[in-house]
Amino acid sequence: MMMMPKYPYNHKVTNAVKYVLLLCLFTFLPLSVSAQSDACTWMKKGEWAHGFKKAKAHKSLNIDEFQRQYQKNTEQWKTLFSWLRDTDLLTIPKGKHPIPGSTLVASVEDSENSPLEKRNTESHRKKIDFMVVVKGTEGFALLDHESSTVSQSYNEQKDVMRYNYVKEKTNFFDVKSGQFVIFFPSDWHIAKVQTKKKDQTIRVIVVKMDYVD
């Protein structure tokens, strides 16, 4: 059973720190206590964000993998968060926007969630999906590896693999405006899943980050 790192009790702990502690608790991959503590401490310091404060990480984030990928590819992650910090995410026109000084492209999508049966499953080997919800609430799902099977083999050109899955063993969750998610190659996922909200319209910004072995 994963244990939460012990921190000195302090009535003055900020809400931001409390949120990071919860994020650490909900990290899905089994980690050693020391590794988890190191990733949580790194996350809590917030230096990785480079002043980006418009959104916070959803609790589904695998912070251990995030730390590892950030440290292997720091300049690209720094470029991403700096661009997000300096860009008006509400007014930027929809479409594809190259991020200056990099090979990254931000896809600004004004769209809608749709019924689960109309949504595709996916995972990637070369890229990491970074998605920040700017307006509305986007529905997501993470597939259970043990009960899921490959429905479409890996397409190297498109960098995608698709799956059959068992709905009852799938983790569904909502990501609200002001939150971001990051899906690594081990995160077999579904995006834009219809939520219980009356309004299904969303604005989301998607950036494909390089995955470094």
VOLORO-915637 format. One record per residue (C-alpha): residue in one letter; x, y, z; chain. Coordinates in pm, whole numbers, plus 32768, in hexadecimal, padded with zeros to 4 digits. Example, Ala and Ser with C-alpha at 12.3 -4.5 7.8 and 13.67 -1.06 7.14 Angstrom:
+---+------+------+------+---+
: r :   px :   py :   pz : c :
+---+------+------+------+---+
: a : 84CE : 7E3E : 830C : A :
: s : 8557 : 7F96 : 82CA : A :
+---+------+------+------+---+
% end
This chain:
+---+------+------+------+---+
: r :   px :   py :   pz : c :
+---+------+------+------+---+
: m : 8000 : 8000 : 8000 : A :
: m : 808B : 8155 : 7F9F : A :
: m : 80D1 : 8235 : 80C9 : A :
: m : 80B9 : 83AD : 80B9 : A :
: p : 81FD : 845F : 8118 : A :
: k : 81F9 : 84F9 : 8274 : A :
: y : 820A : 8671 : 828A : A :
: p : 8217 : 8743 : 83C9 : A :
: y : 80BB : 87AE : 8430 : A :
: n : 8081 : 891F : 83FD : A :
: h : 7F37 : 89D9 : 8410 : A :
: k : 7FBC : 8ADA : 831C : A :
: v : 7FFB : 89EA : 81FD : A :
: t : 7F70 : 8A92 : 80C6 : A :
: n : 7E5E : 8A02 : 7FED : A :
: a : 7F59 : 89D9 : 7ED4 : A :
: v : 8038 : 88FD : 7FAC : A :
: k : 7F0C : 8831 : 8020 : A :
: y : 7EAC : 87F9 : 7EB4 : A :
: v : 8005 : 877B : 7E5B : A :
: l : 7FFE : 868A : 7F80 : A :
: l : 7EB3 : 85FF : 7F01 : A :
: l : 7F47 : 85E7 : 7DA4 : A :
: c : 8064 : 851A : 7E33 : A :
: l : 7F70 : 8436 : 7EE6 : A :
: f : 7EAF : 83EF : 7DA5 : A :
: t : 7FDE : 83A0 : 7CCC : A :
: f : 7F89 : 8251 : 7C2F : A :
: l : 80D8 : 81A5 : 7BF7 : A :
: p : 8165 : 80EB : 7D25 : A :
: l : 8293 : 81AD : 7D9F : A :
: s : 838A : 817F : 7EB6 : A :
: v : 834E : 826F : 7FD4 : A :
: s : 8496 : 8324 : 7F8F : A :
: a : 844E : 834B : 7E1A : A :
: q : 82ED : 83C4 : 7E5E : A :
: s : 836A : 84BA : 7F61 : A :
: d : 846C : 8544 : 7E6F : A :
: a : 836A : 8572 : 7D59 : A :
: c : 8273 : 8614 : 7E48 : A :
: t : 8379 : 8705 : 7EC9 : A :
: w : 83DB : 875F : 7D66 : A :
: m : 8270 : 8794 : 7D04 : A :
: k : 8227 : 8865 : 7E38 : A :
: k : 8345 : 8956 : 7DF0 : A :
: g : 829D : 89AC : 7CA6 : A :
: e : 83D9 : 8A19 : 7BF1 : A :
: w : 8373 : 8938 : 7ACD : A :
: a : 824E : 8A27 : 7A82 : A :
: h : 832D : 8B54 : 7A37 : A :
: g : 8223 : 8C43 : 7AB5 : A :
: f : 80FD : 8B99 : 7A09 : A :
: k : 7FDC : 8BB8 : 7B00 : A :
: k : 7EA9 : 8BAA : 7A21 : A :
: a : 7E73 : 8A36 : 7A5D : A :
: k : 7EDB : 8929 : 7B52 : A :
: a : 7F1C : 87B9 : 7B1E : A :
: h : 7DF6 : 86CA : 7B37 : A :
: k : 7E1F : 85BF : 7C43 : A :
: s : 7E3E : 84AF : 7B37 : A :
: l : 7F9B : 852D : 7AE1 : A :
: n : 80B6 : 8433 : 7B0B : A :
: i : 81A2 : 8527 : 7BB5 : A :
: d : 82C6 : 8432 : 7BBF : A :
: e : 82BE : 840E : 7A43 : A :
: f : 8284 : 8584 : 7A19 : A :
: q : 83BA : 85D0 : 7AE6 : A :
: r : 8485 : 84D0 : 7A23 : A :
: q : 8419 : 8554 : 78CF : A :
: y : 8449 : 86BE : 7939 : A :
: q : 85AB : 867B : 79AC : A :
: k : 8600 : 85C3 : 7867 : A :
: n : 856A : 86D2 : 7788 : A :
: t : 8570 : 880C : 785D : A :
: e : 858E : 8911 : 774A : A :
: q : 845B : 8893 : 768F : A :
: w : 8385 : 888D : 77CA : A :
: k : 8406 : 89E5 : 782C : A :
: t : 83A6 : 8A67 : 76D2 : A :
: l : 8248 : 89D8 : 76F5 : A :
: f : 81FC : 8A6B : 784B : A :
: s : 8295 : 8BBB : 77F1 : A :
: w : 81B8 : 8BCE : 76BA : A :
: l : 8084 : 8B73 : 7784 : A :
: r : 80E1 : 8C7B : 7886 : A :
: d : 8108 : 8D8E : 7783 : A :
: t : 7FDF : 8D37 : 76A2 : A :
: d : 7E74 : 8D9F : 76D0 : A :
: l : 7DDC : 8C44 : 76C1 : A :
: l : 7C77 : 8CC7 : 76B4 : A :
: t : 7C9D : 8DA9 : 7586 : A :
: i : 7DA4 : 8CFB : 74B1 : A :
: p : 7CF8 : 8C8A : 736D : A :
: k : 7CA8 : 8B1C : 7345 : A :
: g : 7D90 : 8A58 : 7266 : A :
: k : 7EFE : 89F6 : 726A : A :
: h : 8001 : 8AE6 : 72F8 : A :
: p : 8177 : 8A9D : 72E0 : A :
: i : 8222 : 8AEC : 7429 : A :
: p : 8349 : 8BD3 : 73DF : A :
: g : 84A6 : 8B4C : 741A : A :
: s : 843B : 89E1 : 740A : A :
: t : 83A3 : 88D0 : 7334 : A :
: l : 826A : 88CE : 740E : A :
: v : 8112 : 891F : 7384 : A :
: a : 7FEB : 8982 : 745E : A :
: s : 7E99 : 890D : 73DC : A :
: v : 7D86 : 89F3 : 745C : A :
: e : 7C41 : 8931 : 7448 : A :
: d : 7AE1 : 89BA : 7479 : A :
: s : 7A0D : 8881 : 7476 : A :
: e : 791C : 87A7 : 753C : A :
: n : 7924 : 866A : 7607 : A :
: s : 7866 : 854B : 7569 : A :
: p : 77D7 : 83F9 : 75D5 : A :
: l : 78D6 : 82F6 : 763E : A :
: e : 7885 : 8209 : 751F : A :
: k : 78EB : 8318 : 7425 : A :
: r : 7A3E : 8358 : 74C2 : A :
: n : 7B82 : 82A6 : 7466 : A :
: t : 7C79 : 8208 : 7552 : A :
: e : 7DE7 : 825C : 7521 : A :
: s : 7F4A : 8244 : 759E : A :
: h : 8090 : 82C2 : 750C : A :
: r : 81FB : 8258 : 750D : A :
: k : 82B0 : 838C : 748D : A :
: k : 81DE : 84A3 : 751D : A :
: i : 8145 : 8514 : 7665 : A :
: d : 7FED : 85B4 : 7660 : A :
: f : 7FDE : 86F9 : 7725 : A :
: m : 7E7E : 8787 : 7739 : A :
: v : 7E09 : 88BB : 77F7 : A :
: v : 7C94 : 88FF : 7814 : A :
: v : 7C50 : 8A72 : 77E6 : A :
: k : 7AD2 : 8A73 : 77DD : A :
: g : 79CE : 8977 : 784C : A :
: t : 7A05 : 8818 : 78D3 : A :
: e : 7AA4 : 8703 : 7804 : A :
: g : 7A63 : 8596 : 784A : A :
: f : 7B85 : 849F : 7844 : A :
: a : 7BC0 : 832F : 7880 : A :
: l : 7CF2 : 825F : 78D6 : A :
: l : 7CE4 : 80F2 : 786A : A :
: d : 7D34 : 7FC8 : 7944 : A :
: h : 7E62 : 7F17 : 78B0 : A :
: e : 7E0B : 7DB9 : 7926 : A :
: s : 7CB1 : 7DAB : 788B : A :
: s : 7CF6 : 7E79 : 7750 : A :
: t : 7D6D : 7DE1 : 7608 : A :
: v : 7DFA : 7E7A : 74CC : A :
: s : 7CF1 : 7EBE : 73C2 : A :
: q : 7DD7 : 7F6F : 72CC : A :
: s : 7F4B : 7F29 : 72CC : A :
: y : 8042 : 8043 : 72ED : A :
: n : 804A : 8134 : 71C7 : A :
: e : 81A8 : 81C8 : 71C4 : A :
: q : 8152 : 82DF : 70D2 : A :
: k : 8031 : 8359 : 71A8 : A :
: d : 80D3 : 82EE : 72F1 : A :
: v : 7F94 : 824F : 7373 : A :
: m : 7F10 : 8102 : 73F0 : A :
: r : 7DA3 : 80B8 : 743D : A :
: y : 7CFA : 7FCA : 752F : A :
: n : 7BCD : 7F01 : 7594 : A :
: y : 7B79 : 7F3F : 7700 : A :
: v : 7A8E : 7EDF : 7818 : A :
: k : 79BC : 800C : 787A : A :
: e : 798B : 7F95 : 79DF : A :
: k : 7B02 : 7F8A : 7A17 : A :
: t : 7B46 : 80DC : 7976 : A :
: n : 7B97 : 8210 : 7A44 : A :
: f : 7AB9 : 8332 : 79D6 : A :
: f : 7AF6 : 8492 : 7A53 : A :
: d : 7AAB : 85FE : 7A02 : A :
: v : 7BAC : 870E : 79CF : A :
: k : 7B2B : 886D : 7A0D : A :
: s : 7B91 : 89BB : 7984 : A :
: g : 7CD9 : 8A1B : 7A2A : A :
: q : 7D65 : 88B8 : 7A35 : A :
: f : 7E53 : 87F9 : 7955 : A :
: v : 7E97 : 8689 : 7915 : A :
: i : 7FCB : 85DB : 788C : A :
: f : 7FB5 : 8483 : 77EC : A :
: f : 80F8 : 83BD : 77CA : A :
: p : 8122 : 8284 : 76F0 : A :
: s : 80AA : 81A7 : 780D : A :
: d : 7F67 : 8271 : 782A : A :
: w : 7E70 : 81CD : 773D : A :
: h : 7D60 : 82D0 : 772E : A :
: i : 7C24 : 8364 : 7699 : A :
: a : 7BE4 : 84DA : 767B : A :
: k : 7AAF : 85B4 : 7648 : A :
: v : 79C4 : 84C0 : 76F2 : A :
: q : 7867 : 8543 : 773A : A :
: t : 783E : 85B2 : 78A3 : A :
: k : 770B : 85DE : 797D : A :
: k : 7718 : 8755 : 7946 : A :
: k : 7602 : 87FD : 787F : A :
: d : 76FE : 88B9 : 77A9 : A :
: q : 77F4 : 87DC : 76ED : A :
: t : 78B0 : 88F4 : 7639 : A :
: i : 7A20 : 8913 : 768B : A :
: r : 7B5A : 89CE : 762D : A :
: v : 7C92 : 88FC : 7658 : A :
: i : 7DF9 : 8935 : 75EE : A :
: v : 7EBB : 87FE : 758B : A :
: v : 8035 : 87EB : 7562 : A :
: k : 80F3 : 86B3 : 74F8 : A :
: m : 8231 : 869F : 75C6 : A :
: d : 8357 : 85BE : 756D : A :
: y : 8376 : 8481 : 763B : A :
: v : 84DD : 8437 : 76A1 : A :
: d : 853E : 82CF : 76F9 : A :
+---+------+------+------+---+
% end
